[in-house]
Amino acid sequence: MATEEGTETASPLDNVMEDIRRELVRRVAANDRDSNRDIYDALENE
């Protein structure tokens, strides 16, 4: 969490929450790619 001075003090909970957010984003992106594979393949082959 950022303070007024601009330095960041992250608690262990903040670190765990950031890891969870990162993993959720990764899983959602992977699921989106799998669900729309035909679109991604078509764009890749343009």
N, C-alpha and C positions, 0 to 999 in steps of 0.2 A: 504494500500500500504506500503510495507516495505521500510525503509530508510537504509542508509549505516550502522547505528549503530545496525540494526537488530530489532529495535522497530517498531511496527505497528501503524500507525495512519489512522483510517478508518473514512472517511467522511460519512454523512448520505446517500449519493448517493452510496458509496461503499457497505454499509450495504444492501440497497435495491437491488443492482445488485447481491450481493451474495445470497439473498433470492430468487431472480428470477432464478438464476442458479441452486440452490438447488431444487426448484420446477420443473424446466424443466428436470433435471436428474431423479427426482422421477417419473415424468409422462412418460418419455421415457422408463424407466425400467419397469414400470407397463404395458405399452403398449406392450413392448417386451415379457413380461411374458404371457400376454393375447394372443398375436399372436402366441406364440410358446408353448401354454399350454400342448399340447400332448407330446412335447419333455421334458419339465420340469417334467411332471407326470411320464414319462418313466424313467428318471434319478432318480427320487425319489424312484421308486419301484425296482431299481436294487439291 
